[in-house]
Amino acid sequence: MAKDLWFEDFTVGRRFETRGATLSEAQILDFAWQWDPQPFHIDVEASADWGYGGLIASGFHTLCVAFRLVVQARIFTAASLGSPGVDKLRWLRPVRPGDTLRAELEVLEARPSQSKPDRGLVTMLYRVFNQRREEVMRLEAVQILRRAPS
């Protein structure tokens, strides 16, 4: 983003796009060995017969990559006060070594906080695509954002 964004900048319907990130086999294996050591994430040979036709990234890895892309795009950098959670998380397609992921976000709802006037809550739809424009993941997340400084 060229300029800092605040709660007031997140109007319903506004969209954001990130750059892409390509996942290597080594990255997929490293993440899976640490955090999701299921055979189809950690064993290249076993994964070929597991029903996915080869090694696939952990869905949690896909989630982390998508969030990193959003942070790197500086969409929330100035205003973020964290998030109370994620809803409707769905992994729609396998992510494979060599896939390039990018995220698209859309503001679904924006409402000022009733108890804290210096902030608001924004519900965002995250859609994550591979290089073939196939949707691989989607979720809704609420972001707590500061209001613009006076």
Secondary structure, 3 states (H helix, E strand, C coil): CCCCCCHHHCCCCCEEECCCEECCHHHHHHHHHHHCCCHHHHCHHHHCCCCCCCCCCCHHHHHHHHHHHHHHCCCCCCCECCCCEEEEEEECCCCCCCCEEEEEEEEEEEEECCCCCCEEEEEEEEEEECCCCCEEEEEEEEEEEECCCC
